[in-house]
Structure formats: structure tokens, C-alpha cells
Amino acid sequence: MQTYLVDKTDNSVTLGFKNANITLITPLMKALYDIEDVAMVRYIDKHPELADKTLYVEVKSGDALDAVKKASQAVSDYYSEIKE
């Protein structure tokens, strides 16, 4: 899966995902909703075979990209705790 920046404003960010599916994006969305400063998270899938999936994140304060990084780290930490 490749992630790229589509758009960034003072309080929002839109990320694109190549070769992604909702199974990978869902935990990230949940982790974003757990961050108090996140106002809105929107998953956009225009057509599964014609366009990349996108994730829109808007924050009340702070930097939206920082919120995505924090949520990504939380997801990584959660799954790294799984042991055999």
C-alpha cells in the first residue's frame, strides 16, 4: 500500500491510498476518532476499480497530519503487541 498527500489546509489533510482496502484503513480511522482534537474523519471510495481510496481528516486544533501520524503509531503499537 502506498500513501500520498492529496491536499493539506490549516486544519485538514486528505491522504490517498494506492492498492489499499478498508481492512487496513478501518483501524486507522478508529485511532483517529480516539484523538480528542479530531473533528471529522471521512473515508472516500468513489469506485473500487477506478480511483484510489482517500481519507479526509479535520482537526479542531493542531495539525491534521500530526494527528494521522499519532493514530498510525497507535495502530502500529497495538499490532506489535501481538505475540505467538
N, CA and C atoms as an extended XYZ file, in Angstrom:
252
Properties=species:S:1:pos:R:3:atomname:S:1:resname:S:1:resid:I:1 pbc="F F F"
N         0.849       -1.170        0.000 N   MET     1
C         0.000        0.000        0.000 CA  MET     1
C         0.896        1.234        0.000 C   MET     1
N         0.601        2.173       -0.853 N   GLN     2
C         1.309        3.437       -0.903 CA  GLN     2
C         0.374        4.543       -0.450 C   GLN     2
N         0.911        5.444        0.368 N   THR     3
C         0.136        6.578        0.873 CA  THR     3
C         0.738        7.856        0.319 C   THR     3
N        -0.105        8.782       -0.088 N   TYR     4
C         0.392       10.057       -0.603 CA  TYR     4
C        -0.541       11.192       -0.181 C   TYR     4
N         0.012       12.382       -0.137 N   LEU     5
C        -0.729       13.579        0.255 CA  LEU     5
C        -1.498       14.117       -0.940 C   LEU     5
N        -2.807       14.256       -0.779 N   VAL     6
C        -3.658       14.807       -1.829 CA  VAL     6
C        -3.848       16.305       -1.614 C   VAL     6
N        -4.145       16.697       -0.368 N   ASP     7
C        -4.424       18.099       -0.057 CA  ASP     7
C        -4.170       18.344        1.421 C   ASP     7
N        -3.721       19.550        1.741 N   LYS     8
C        -3.497       19.918        3.138 CA  LYS     8
C        -3.882       21.378        3.316 C   LYS     8
N        -4.661       21.649        4.382 N   THR     9
C        -5.013       23.009        4.742 CA  THR     9
C        -4.553       23.242        6.175 C   THR     9
N        -4.912       24.385        6.743 N   ASP    10
C        -4.520       24.684        8.120 CA  ASP    10
C        -5.090       23.684        9.123 C   ASP    10
N        -6.292       23.152        8.844 N   ASN    11
C        -6.915       22.253        9.826 CA  ASN    11
C        -7.367       20.915        9.251 C   ASN    11
N        -6.915       20.572        8.038 N   SER    12
C        -7.323       19.292        7.467 CA  SER    12
C        -6.243       18.726        6.552 C   SER    12
N        -6.392       17.442        6.282 N   VAL    13
C        -5.498       16.760        5.353 CA  VAL    13
C        -6.304       15.680        4.640 C   VAL    13
N        -5.999       15.488        3.368 N   THR    14
C        -6.581       14.405        2.592 CA  THR    14
C        -5.433       13.544        2.098 C   THR    14
N        -5.512       12.255        2.421 N   LEU    15
C        -4.487       11.306        2.020 CA  LEU    15
C        -5.060       10.339        1.004 C   LEU    15
N        -4.253        9.954        0.025 N   GLY    16
C        -4.650        8.951       -0.948 CA  GLY    16
C        -3.957        7.637       -0.636 C   GLY    16
N        -4.614        6.535       -0.969 N   PHE    17
C        -4.070        5.202       -0.726 CA  PHE    17
C        -4.138        4.390       -2.008 C   PHE    17
N        -2.992        3.976       -2.524 N   LYS    18
C        -2.941        3.085       -3.681 CA  LYS    18
C        -2.928        1.650       -3.174 C   LYS    18
N        -3.677        0.811       -3.835 N   ASN    19
C        -3.707       -0.628       -3.514 CA  ASN    19
C        -4.088       -0.891       -2.060 C   ASN    19
N        -5.002       -0.130       -1.536 N   ALA    20
C        -5.437       -0.305       -0.148 CA  ALA    20
C        -6.835       -0.912       -0.129 C   ALA    20
N        -7.184       -1.444        1.024 N   ASN    21
C        -8.563       -1.870        1.214 CA  ASN    21
C        -9.015       -1.386        2.591 C   ASN    21
N       -10.290       -1.440        2.830 N   ILE    22
C       -10.869       -0.890        4.057 CA  ILE    22
C       -10.346       -1.600        5.304 C   ILE    22
N        -9.901       -2.842        5.155 N   THR    23
C        -9.372       -3.588        6.293 CA  THR    23
C        -8.167       -2.886        6.898 C   THR    23
N        -7.367       -2.234        6.093 N   LEU    24
C        -6.199       -1.517        6.582 CA  LEU    24
C        -6.541       -0.114        7.073 C   LEU    24
N        -7.552        0.480        6.494 N   ILE    25
C        -7.897        1.865        6.825 CA  ILE    25
C        -8.789        1.952        8.060 C   ILE    25
N        -9.611        0.942        8.315 N   THR    26
C       -10.531        0.968        9.454 CA  THR    26
C        -9.836        1.171       10.800 C   THR    26
N        -8.760        0.435       11.117 N   PRO    27
C        -8.093        0.670       12.404 CA  PRO    27
C        -7.518        2.084       12.516 C   PRO    27
N        -7.051        2.621       11.390 N   LEU    28
C        -6.540        3.990       11.401 CA  LEU    28
C        -7.658        4.985       11.690 C   LEU    28
N        -8.814        4.765       11.091 N   MET    29
C        -9.954        5.649       11.346 CA  MET    29
C       -10.375        5.592       12.812 C   MET    29
N       -10.409        4.404       13.400 N   LYS    30
C       -10.787        4.273       14.800 CA  LYS    30
C        -9.790        5.008       15.692 C   LYS    30
N        -8.509        4.837       15.397 N   ALA    31
C        -7.479        5.517       16.194 CA  ALA    31
C        -7.588        7.033       16.048 C   ALA    31
N        -7.966        7.505       14.885 N   LEU    32
C        -8.153        8.956       14.689 CA  LEU    32
C        -9.324        9.465       15.526 C   LEU    32
N       -10.424        8.711       15.542 N   TYR    33
C       -11.580        9.117       16.347 CA  TYR    33
C       -11.268        9.137       17.840 C   TYR    33
N       -10.254        8.379       18.263 N   ASP    34
C        -9.858        8.359       19.669 CA  ASP    34
C        -9.052        9.596       20.072 C   ASP    34
N        -8.612       10.387       19.100 N   ILE    35
C        -7.849       11.605       19.380 CA  ILE    35
C        -8.829       12.755       19.591 C   ILE    35
N        -8.744       13.395       20.723 N   GLU    36
C        -9.716       14.426       21.117 CA  GLU    36
C        -9.810       15.592       20.132 C   GLU    36
N        -8.701       16.005       19.539 N   ASP    37
C        -8.700       17.165       18.645 CA  ASP    37
C        -9.225       16.873       17.242 C   ASP    37
N        -9.496       15.609       16.942 N   VAL    38
C       -10.001       15.257       15.610 CA  VAL    38
C       -11.500       15.550       15.558 C   VAL    38
N       -11.884       16.380       14.592 N   ALA    39
C       -13.287       16.779       14.445 CA  ALA    39
C       -14.043       15.870       13.481 C   ALA    39
N       -13.353       15.416       12.407 N   MET    40
C       -14.040       14.622       11.396 CA  MET    40
C       -13.046       13.703       10.690 C   MET    40
N       -13.511       12.484       10.418 N   VAL    41
C       -12.753       11.530        9.619 CA  VAL    41
C       -13.713       10.998        8.570 C   VAL    41
N       -13.297       11.081        7.316 N   ARG    42
C       -14.170       10.628        6.237 CA  ARG    42
C       -13.381        9.725        5.286 C   ARG    42
N       -13.885        8.546        5.024 N   TYR    43
C       -13.299        7.597        4.090 CA  TYR    43
C       -14.043        7.736        2.774 C   TYR    43
N       -13.311        7.926        1.677 N   ILE    44
C       -13.946        8.149        0.383 CA  ILE    44
C       -13.473        7.078       -0.598 C   ILE    44
N       -14.425        6.322       -1.112 N   ASP    45
C       -14.141        5.269       -2.085 CA  ASP    45
C       -15.086        5.486       -3.261 C   ASP    45
N       -14.658        6.288       -4.226 N   LYS    46
C       -15.533        6.655       -5.340 CA  LYS    46
C       -15.930        5.444       -6.180 C   LYS    46
N       -14.973        4.643       -6.534 N   HIS    47
C       -15.233        3.409       -7.272 CA  HIS    47
C       -14.057        2.483       -7.020 C   HIS    47
N       -14.307        1.256       -6.596 N   PRO    48
C       -13.223        0.372       -6.173 CA  PRO    48
C       -12.179        0.061       -7.243 C   PRO    48
N       -12.527        0.183       -8.513 N   GLU    49
C       -11.577       -0.169       -9.560 CA  GLU    49
C       -11.072        1.029      -10.358 C   GLU    49
N       -11.629        2.203      -10.131 N   LEU    50
C       -11.259        3.339      -10.958 CA  LEU    50
C       -10.481        4.433      -10.236 C   LEU    50
N       -10.559        4.507       -8.935 N   ALA    51
C        -9.894        5.593       -8.214 CA  ALA    51
C        -9.284        5.086       -6.923 C   ALA    51
N        -8.220        5.771       -6.501 N   ASP    52
C        -7.625        5.441       -5.206 CA  ASP    52
C        -8.581        5.827       -4.089 C   ASP    52
N        -8.472        5.119       -3.004 N   LYS    53
C        -9.262        5.458       -1.823 CA  LYS    53
C        -8.615        6.660       -1.148 C   LYS    53
N        -9.418        7.497       -0.512 N   THR    54
C        -8.882        8.664        0.178 CA  THR    54
C        -9.444        8.747        1.593 C   THR    54
N        -8.683        9.415        2.442 N   LEU    55
C        -9.073        9.619        3.826 CA  LEU    55
C        -8.942       11.105        4.125 C   LEU    55
N       -10.046       11.710        4.564 N   TYR    56
C       -10.076       13.123        4.913 CA  TYR    56
C       -10.106       13.228        6.432 C   TYR    56
N        -9.207       14.035        6.986 N   VAL    57
C        -9.134       14.223        8.428 CA  VAL    57
C        -9.143       15.719        8.717 C   VAL    57
N       -10.064       16.124        9.587 N   GLU    58
C       -10.158       17.530       10.001 CA  GLU    58
C        -9.995       17.595       11.513 C   GLU    58
N        -9.217       18.579       11.974 N   VAL    59
C        -8.980       18.727       13.409 CA  VAL    59
C        -9.541       20.051       13.911 C   VAL    59
N        -9.890       20.077       15.209 N   LYS    60
C       -10.372       21.293       15.861 CA  LYS    60
C        -9.212       22.244       16.104 C   LYS    60
N        -8.067       21.666       16.479 N   SER    61
C        -6.851       22.450       16.701 CA  SER    61
C        -5.654       21.557       16.415 C   SER    61
N        -4.534       22.178       16.150 N   GLY    62
C        -3.325       21.425       15.852 CA  GLY    62
C        -3.202       21.136       14.371 C   GLY    62
N        -2.359       20.174       14.057 N   ASP    63
C        -2.058       19.810       12.674 CA  ASP    63
C        -2.683       18.455       12.359 C   ASP    63
N        -3.466       18.391       11.301 N   ALA    64
C        -4.156       17.148       10.937 CA  ALA    64
C        -3.167       16.040       10.578 C   ALA    64
N        -2.066       16.387        9.923 N   LEU    65
C        -1.085       15.372        9.566 CA  LEU    65
C        -0.425       14.787       10.816 C   LEU    65
N        -0.216       15.605       11.826 N   ASP    66
C         0.307       15.099       13.097 CA  ASP    66
C        -0.675       14.120       13.741 C   ASP    66
N        -1.967       14.409       13.623 N   ALA    67
C        -2.983       13.502       14.164 CA  ALA    67
C        -2.935       12.161       13.439 C   ALA    67
N        -2.740       12.184       12.124 N   VAL    68
C        -2.647       10.944       11.352 CA  VAL    68
C        -1.410       10.153       11.784 C   VAL    68
N        -0.305       10.850       11.978 N   LYS    69
C         0.926       10.177       12.426 CA  LYS    69
C         0.731        9.557       13.806 C   LYS    69
N         0.078       10.275       14.701 N   LYS    70
C        -0.181        9.764       16.053 CA  LYS    70
C        -1.082        8.526       15.993 C   LYS    70
N        -2.124        8.582       15.176 N   ALA    71
C        -3.034        7.449       15.037 CA  ALA    71
C        -2.317        6.260       14.392 C   ALA    71
N        -1.480        6.514       13.420 N   SER    72
C        -0.721        5.447       12.771 CA  SER    72
C         0.190        4.748       13.770 C   SER    72
N         0.816        5.529       14.627 N   GLN    73
C         1.694        4.951       15.642 CA  GLN    73
C         0.888        4.110       16.636 C   GLN    73
N        -0.296        4.582       16.998 N   ALA    74
C        -1.156        3.834       17.918 CA  ALA    74
C        -1.552        2.486       17.314 C   ALA    74
N        -1.872        2.472       16.031 N   VAL    75
C        -2.232        1.222       15.353 CA  VAL    75
C        -1.021        0.290       15.303 C   VAL    75
N         0.120        0.836       14.966 N   SER    76
C         1.349        0.045       14.916 CA  SER    76
C         1.680       -0.550       16.281 C   SER    76
N         1.565        0.259       17.321 N   ASP    77
C         1.839       -0.219       18.678 CA  ASP    77
C         0.876       -1.339       19.068 C   ASP    77
N        -0.389       -1.175       18.717 N   TYR    78
C        -1.397       -2.182       19.056 CA  TYR    78
C        -1.041       -3.526       18.421 C   TYR    78
N        -0.733       -3.511       17.132 N   TYR    79
C        -0.453       -4.773       16.445 CA  TYR    79
C         0.924       -5.337       16.777 C   TYR    79
N         1.848       -4.513       17.194 N   SER    80
C         3.176       -5.025       17.555 CA  SER    80
C         3.143       -5.757       18.900 C   SER    80
N         2.081       -5.571       19.686 N   GLU    81
C         1.941       -6.270       20.960 CA  GLU    81
C         1.501       -7.719       20.790 C   GLU    81
N         1.063       -8.095       19.599 N   ILE    82
C         0.606       -9.461       19.357 CA  ILE    82
C         1.827      -10.384       19.350 C   ILE    82
N         1.773      -11.395       20.171 N   LYS    83
C         2.873      -12.347       20.304 CA  LYS    83
C         2.384      -13.743       19.950 C   LYS    83
N         3.321      -14.600       19.631 N   GLU    84
C         2.968      -16.001       19.340 CA  GLU    84
C         2.631      -16.750       20.607 C   GLU    84
